[in-house]
Amino acid sequence: MRKPFSYSFVRAAFAIVLINIAVHFGLGFLGLNKNFFALNVVGFVYSHYFWQVFTYMFVHGDLSHLFFNMLALMIFGTAIEKAIGSREFLLMYFVIGVCSGLFSLGVYYGFGRFLMANQIQPWTFYISLIGASGAIYGLLFAYAVFFPRSMIFIWGIIPVPAPLMVLGYAVIEFVSQFVGSSNVAHMTHLAGFAFAWLYFVIRMGVHPIRVWKDAYRR
């Protein structure tokens, strides 16, 4: 059963944005290797860099990666934080982010072990997962649950109901995971949706499908 936190609003989403920006430019200024803070099998499993499951969320590849993640965090994260309070928001954000990272790490490790058993170089051991995208996608899902009748304007023009946006992104990410190749962690994005769903069901006792049905019931 959920034990709610006392409500407070301290602009935690904004603080996370500032930390991400500071980390991005700080790593570049100090000349530090991002892979030390990124999440990968070699570092986490074999070198015992256990902090990576947390720090990977604060490391971004380039300014574009950083900008769009932080923009989404400011827009959706702030709305969610105001709705549920800063403590619940922080718990949600980091639980989803850490779980999404661990899920992806588990897949990379399992597939790498399969390759080793077949005497193939386990290239998935060397994939470095970076960025807050897993947690951000979880926030997109959460926004659609808290504000199911909200309209999201794609490219600032096309209005799309928030739940439909989540469904559309889920389909795009699923297809993208198996079609084509890129450096985008589509699997982690999908994991963000899945763990957000579990967070609502387990932690908050809320069933998203019921929320969406009730919101659009005539």
N, C-alpha and C positions, 0 to 999 in steps of 0.2 A: 504494500500500500504506500502511496506517495505521502511523504512528509514534506509539505511545502516550506520553502524558506520565507522569512519575513521579507516584505517587499522593500526594495531600495533601487534607485536608479543613479548610477555613478558614471554613465557613459563608458562602460567597459568596452563596447564595440569600437569606439573611437580610440581608446587606449591601445587595443590590439592593432589597429591600423597604424598608429604611430610606431609601435614596436616593430612591426613588419618593415616599415620604411627605414627605420634606424638600422635594423639588421641588414637589409639589402645594401645600403650604402656603406655601412660599417664593415661588412665583409670585404667589399671592394677596396675600401680605403686601407684596411689592414692587410690586404692581400692573402686572406685566409682561404683555404680550400673548402668549397661548398660541400663536397662529398663527406667531409668530416661531420657535418650537421644534417645532411640528407639521409634518407632512410634507405638502406640497402642490406642485402643478406650478409655480405662479407663483413660489413661494419657491425651490424646488430647481433648476428648469430655467432660469428667466429671471433670478432674482436671485442665483443661485449660492450659496444657503444650504445647502451640502452637508452640514453637520452635522445637518440635519433628519432624515436617514435613520437617525441614531443617537438623537437626542434625542426623537423622537416617541414612543419606547417608555417614556419617563419622564414623559409628560404625560397626565393623565387629565381627563375631563370633569367629574366630580363625585365625591363621597365614595363613592357606591355603586359606580361604575365602578372606582375605586381599590381599595375594600375587597375585592371579589370577585376581581379580578385578583391582588392580593397574597395573598389567602387560598389561591388555587390555587398560586401560586408557592411559598408556604411548605410546603404539603402535598406537592405533586408534585415541586417543584424540589429540596427538601431530600432526599427519598428518592433522586432521581436523582443528586444531587451525592455522596451517601454511596456510591452504587454505582460511580460512574466517576471520582470525584475532582473537585476544584474547578476545575482547569484545563480539563479536558475539558467539564465542565458549562458553564463560561463561554463556551468556544468554541461549543458547541452552541447555547446560548441566544442569543448575539448574531448568529451566522451565520443562524439561522432568523429572528430578528427583523428583521435588516437585509434579507435576501432577500425576506421577505414584504412589507415596506414597498416595496422597489423594484419588486416584481411589481405591486402595487396602483397604484403611481405610473405604471408603464408603461401599465397599462390606462386610467387616467384621462387620460394624455397622448394615447394613441392614439385614444380615443373623442373627446376634445376636438378633435383635429386633423380627425377625420371630420366633426364638427359645423361646424367652421370652413369646410371645403371645401364644405359645403352651406349656407353663409351663415347659420348658426345660432350663437347665443352659446355658446361652449365652457364651459358651466357646470361641467364636471368639473375644469377647471383650478383651481377655487376650493374644491374639497373638501379639507378638512384632516383628515388621518389622525392620530389620537392613540391612545395606550394600548399596553400590552404584550401585547394579546390574541393577536397573531400568534405571538409567541414562546411564550406560555402554551399555546396550542393545540398547538404543537410539543412542549411538555413533556408534555402529556396523551398524545400519541402515543407519545413516548419511554417514558413510564411503562408503557404497555400492552405495549411490547416488552420492557422490562427485568423487568417483573413481570406476565407474561401470565395467571397464575392468580389474581391479586389481585382481590378483590371491591370494587367501589365502591358505597357505599350512597347511592342517590338520595334526597334529602330525609331522609337518615339512616334510611331504612326499607327501601327496595327494593334488594336486592343485585343488582348487574349486573357480570359479568366485564369487566375493563378493556378487552380488545379489542372487545367488543360495545359498550361505552360509546363508544369512538372511532368505530365504524361508525355508531352512532346519531347522534352529534354531526355527523358528516360529512353524513349524509342531511339532518338538520335544517338545517344551514348551507347546503347546496346548494339546498334548496327555498326557504329564506328569502331567498336571493339573488335569486330570480326571482319570488317571490310576495310581494306587499305592499311596503311602503316603511317604512324606519326609518333611524335614524342609526347603526345597527350595521354594522360593516365585515365582513359575512359572507364576502366574497371574500378578505379578509386572513386570516380564520380558516382557510379552506380551504387557502390558500397555506401557512399554518403547518404543517398536516398534510403537504402535499406536500413541502415542504422538509425536514421532519423525516424523511420516508421517504428522500429523496435523501441526507440526512446519514448515515443508517444504512448505506445501500448503498455510498456513495462513501467516506466517511471511516472507517467502522467495519467494512465488509465483512460486514454483517449484513443478511439479507433478512427483513423483518418477517413476511411470510406464512408462511415456513418456521418461524419461531419460534412463531407461533401454532398452526400445524398440529402441531408436535412437542409443544407444551404440552398439547394436548387430544386427542392420539392415544391410543387405548385400547391 
